Amino acid sequence: MRKLILVLLLPILFISNHSLAADDFDYSRKDFQAVVQMLDMEGHGNDDLATCNVKQLYYKEVAEMMQKGKNKDEILAYYVDQMGEEALKAPLKSGFSLTAWITPFLILIAAALLVYVLIQKWVKKRNSLPTEKIKPSTLDETENEILLSVIEEERKKYF
Protein backbone atom coordinates (compact mmCIF):
# COMPACT_ATOMS: atom_id res chain seq x y z
CA MET A 1 0.00 0.00 0.00
CA ARG A 2 2.84 2.38 0.83
CA LYS A 3 4.46 1.64 -2.50
CA LEU A 4 1.22 2.47 -4.29
CA ILE A 5 0.91 5.80 -2.47
CA LEU A 6 4.56 6.55 -3.15
CA VAL A 7 4.13 5.70 -6.84
CA LEU A 8 1.07 7.98 -7.07
CA LEU A 9 2.56 10.86 -5.09
CA LEU A 10 5.98 10.84 -6.73
CA PRO A 11 4.73 12.17 -10.13
CA ILE A 12 2.64 14.79 -8.35
CA LEU A 13 5.73 15.91 -6.47
CA PHE A 14 7.71 16.23 -9.70
CA ILE A 15 4.90 18.09 -11.46
CA SER A 16 4.41 20.54 -8.61
CA ASN A 17 8.18 21.03 -8.25
CA HIS A 18 8.46 21.58 -12.00
CA SER A 19 5.73 24.23 -12.02
CA LEU A 20 7.23 26.00 -9.02
CA ALA A 21 10.51 26.27 -10.89
CA ALA A 22 8.78 28.15 -13.68
CA ASP A 23 7.25 30.55 -11.14
CA ASP A 24 10.75 31.47 -9.91
CA PHE A 25 11.83 32.33 -13.44
CA ASP A 26 12.82 35.95 -14.08
CA TYR A 27 10.36 37.19 -16.72
CA SER A 28 12.35 40.38 -17.22
CA ARG A 29 15.31 38.61 -18.82
CA LYS A 30 16.13 40.03 -22.22
CA ASP A 31 16.28 36.66 -23.95
CA PHE A 32 12.91 35.70 -22.45
CA GLN A 33 11.31 39.01 -23.47
CA ALA A 34 12.72 38.63 -26.98
CA VAL A 35 10.88 35.31 -27.34
CA VAL A 36 7.53 36.34 -25.84
CA GLN A 37 7.49 39.59 -27.85
CA MET A 38 7.49 37.52 -31.03
CA LEU A 39 4.56 35.31 -29.96
CA ASP A 40 1.00 36.35 -30.74
CA MET A 41 -0.38 34.33 -27.79
CA GLU A 42 -3.71 33.73 -29.55
CA GLY A 43 -4.45 37.45 -29.62
CA HIS A 44 -3.63 38.00 -25.96
CA GLY A 45 -0.08 39.27 -26.51
CA ASN A 46 -0.99 42.83 -25.55
CA ASP A 47 -3.11 41.91 -22.51
CA ASP A 48 -1.96 42.46 -18.92
CA LEU A 49 0.02 39.51 -17.58
CA ALA A 50 -1.58 39.74 -14.13
CA THR A 51 -5.13 39.31 -15.45
CA CYS A 52 -4.75 37.22 -18.62
CA ASN A 53 -4.67 33.46 -18.10
CA VAL A 54 -3.62 32.76 -21.69
CA LYS A 55 -0.62 35.07 -21.43
CA GLN A 56 0.33 33.54 -18.06
CA LEU A 57 0.21 30.08 -19.63
CA TYR A 58 2.46 31.16 -22.50
CA TYR A 59 4.93 32.81 -20.12
CA LYS A 60 5.04 29.67 -18.01
CA GLU A 61 5.57 27.43 -21.06
CA VAL A 62 8.35 29.62 -22.46
CA ALA A 63 10.03 29.82 -19.03
CA GLU A 64 9.95 26.03 -18.71
CA MET A 65 11.43 25.61 -22.19
CA MET A 66 14.19 28.11 -21.43
CA GLN A 67 14.98 26.32 -18.16
CA LYS A 68 15.30 23.10 -20.16
CA GLY A 69 17.98 24.83 -22.24
CA LYS A 70 16.05 25.62 -25.40
CA ASN A 71 17.06 28.75 -27.27
CA LYS A 72 14.89 31.36 -28.98
CA ASP A 73 14.80 29.63 -32.37
CA GLU A 74 13.85 26.27 -30.87
CA ILE A 75 11.02 27.79 -28.84
CA LEU A 76 9.64 29.70 -31.82
CA ALA A 77 9.95 26.59 -33.98
CA TYR A 78 7.97 24.64 -31.38
CA TYR A 79 5.09 27.13 -31.50
CA VAL A 80 5.18 27.33 -35.29
CA ASP A 81 5.07 23.52 -35.47
CA GLN A 82 2.12 23.44 -33.06
CA MET A 83 -0.01 26.29 -34.45
CA GLY A 84 1.56 27.39 -37.69
CA GLU A 85 2.77 30.88 -38.45
CA GLU A 86 -0.31 32.31 -36.72
CA ALA A 87 1.59 31.72 -33.46
CA LEU A 88 3.90 34.61 -34.35
CA LYS A 89 3.03 38.30 -34.33
CA ALA A 90 4.81 38.79 -37.65
CA PRO A 91 5.18 36.10 -40.30
CA LEU A 92 8.57 34.61 -41.04
CA LYS A 93 10.64 36.33 -43.67
CA SER A 94 11.47 33.22 -45.67
CA GLY A 95 9.81 30.92 -48.18
CA PHE A 96 6.19 31.63 -49.07
CA SER A 97 5.91 34.19 -46.27
CA LEU A 98 8.60 36.27 -47.94
CA THR A 99 6.51 36.19 -51.11
CA ALA A 100 3.47 37.27 -49.11
CA TRP A 101 5.47 40.20 -47.71
CA ILE A 102 6.86 41.37 -51.06
CA THR A 103 3.98 40.74 -53.52
CA PRO A 104 1.68 43.62 -52.45
CA PHE A 105 4.51 46.12 -52.83
CA LEU A 106 5.45 44.75 -56.25
CA ILE A 107 1.84 44.96 -57.41
CA LEU A 108 1.60 48.54 -56.14
CA ILE A 109 4.79 49.55 -57.97
CA ALA A 110 3.65 47.81 -61.17
CA ALA A 111 0.25 49.55 -61.02
CA ALA A 112 1.92 52.94 -60.50
CA LEU A 113 4.20 52.35 -63.49
CA LEU A 114 1.23 51.30 -65.63
CA VAL A 115 -0.70 54.46 -64.73
CA TYR A 116 2.39 56.58 -65.47
CA VAL A 117 2.87 54.96 -68.91
CA LEU A 118 -0.83 55.35 -69.79
CA ILE A 119 -0.84 59.03 -68.81
CA GLN A 120 2.31 59.63 -70.87
CA LYS A 121 0.68 57.99 -73.91
CA TRP A 122 -2.50 60.05 -73.51
CA VAL A 123 -0.53 63.29 -73.20
CA LYS A 124 1.62 62.43 -76.21
CA LYS A 125 -1.48 61.51 -78.24
CA ARG A 126 -3.24 64.72 -77.25
CA ASN A 127 -0.24 66.86 -78.13
CA SER A 128 0.16 65.19 -81.52
CA LEU A 129 -3.39 65.99 -82.68
CA PRO A 130 -3.56 68.84 -85.19
CA THR A 131 -5.09 71.90 -83.72
CA GLU A 132 -7.41 74.01 -85.79
CA LYS A 133 -7.96 77.56 -84.87
CA ILE A 134 -11.67 78.15 -84.83
CA LYS A 135 -12.57 81.56 -86.08
CA PRO A 136 -15.53 83.13 -84.48
CA SER A 137 -18.27 83.09 -87.05
CA THR A 138 -19.87 86.36 -87.78
CA LEU A 139 -23.61 86.24 -87.80
CA ASP A 140 -25.29 87.83 -90.73
CA GLU A 141 -27.99 90.39 -90.11
CA THR A 142 -31.01 88.12 -90.46
CA GLU A 143 -29.63 85.60 -87.99
CA ASN A 144 -28.85 88.40 -85.60
CA GLU A 145 -32.39 89.81 -85.86
CA ILE A 146 -33.96 86.40 -85.29
CA LEU A 147 -31.81 85.83 -82.26
CA LEU A 148 -32.66 89.23 -80.79
CA SER A 149 -36.39 88.69 -81.35
CA VAL A 150 -36.29 85.29 -79.58
CA ILE A 151 -34.46 86.85 -76.67
CA GLU A 152 -36.99 89.69 -76.49
CA GLU A 153 -39.95 87.26 -76.50
CA GLU A 154 -38.46 85.21 -73.72
CA ARG A 155 -37.76 88.35 -71.71
CA LYS A 156 -41.39 89.48 -72.06
CA LYS A 157 -42.68 86.13 -70.84
CA TYR A 158 -40.80 86.27 -67.55
CA PHE A 159 -40.50 89.98 -66.82
N, C-alpha and C positions, 0 to 999 in steps of 0.2 A: 504494500500500500504506500509506503514511504517513497519507494522508487517511482511509482506512478505519479505521486504528487510532485516529486522532484523533476520528473520528465515533463510534466505539464507546466510547472512554474519556471523552469529554466528558459524556455523560449520567451516567456513573458518578461523575464528579467532582462534578456538581451534586447528585446524590442524596446522596453522602456528606457534602458540605458542608452540605446542607440538614438532614440528621439531626444533624450536629454542632452546628448552631445551636440545635436543640431541647434538646440536652444542656446547653448553657450557660444555659438559661432558669432563672430564679429561681422555684422551685416554692413558695416561701413568700410570694409576693405575695398581697395580700388579694383582688384581683380574680380571680386564678387559683384560689385556695382556695375562693372563693365559687362558682365554676363547678363544680369537681370535687366539692364537697360535695353538690351537687344531683344528680350522676350516680350511678346504681346500679352501674355498671361490671359488669354481668352477675353480680351477687351478690358481687363481689370488692371492693366499696367500703370494707369495714372491714378488709381484709387489710393486711399490712405491705407497704409500697412496695418495700422492698429484696428481698423474696422472691417477690412476686406479679408474674408476667409480664403478666397481663391489666391490672392496675392501672398498671404501667409503660407499657404501650401506650396506655392512655387518657391518662395524664399527658403523654406525648409528643405525641399527637394534639392535645390541648387547647393545649399550649404552641405547637405549630406554627400552629394557628389564631389564637392570640392574637398571635403574631409577624406574621401576615399582616394584622393589624388588625381581626379580628372581635371583636365585643363579646360579653358574656355571653348576651344573648338570641339572637344569631345562632348561637352555638355550641350552645346548648340546642336551638334549632330544628333544627339539623343532626342532632343525635342523635335527636330525636323523629321527624324525617322518615325516618331510617334504620331505627329499631327500634321506633317507636311510643312511647307513654307509659311503657312498661316500662323505658325507658332512664333514667327519673328515679326518684329515691328516693321522692318524693311526687308524686301525680298533680297535674296542673294544676288550678287553681281557676277554671275557666271551662268553658262549654259542658256537655257530658254529664258530664264529670268533676265539675263542681260539683254536679250532680244526684246523682251517686254519693256525694259527700261528705255531702250534706244528708239524703237519703232515710232512712238508718237512724235518724237522730235524730228525724225527723218521725214515723216509724212507732213508735218507742219512746214519744214523747210522746202520740201518739194512743192507743196501747194503755193507757198509764197513765190517761188520761182516761176511757177506756171502762171500765176496772176500777173507777175511782172512782165513776162514774155507776151502774154495776151494784150496787155495795155500798150506795150511798145509797138506791137503789130497794128493795133487800132489807131494809134497816133500817127504811125508812118503812113497807113492807108488814108487817113483823113488829110494829112498834109500833101499827099500825092494827087488828090483829086483836083481837077482844074476848077479854078474859081472864076465865075462870071460876075462881072460887075453889073448889077441890075440898075438900070437907069430909071429914075422915077418917071412914070408915064404921065404925060400931061393930058388932062381931060379936055376934050373939046367942049365947046360951049353948050351944046344940047345935053350932054351928060352932066355937066355941071348944074344946069338949070333943073334937070330932073332930080338930081340929088338934093338940091336946096329945097325943092318943093316937098319932097318926102320928109325932109327934116322939119320943115315948117308945119306939115300936117300932124306929125307926131307930137310936136311941141304944143299945138293947139289942143290935142286930145287930153294932155295931162296937166296943162297949165292954164 
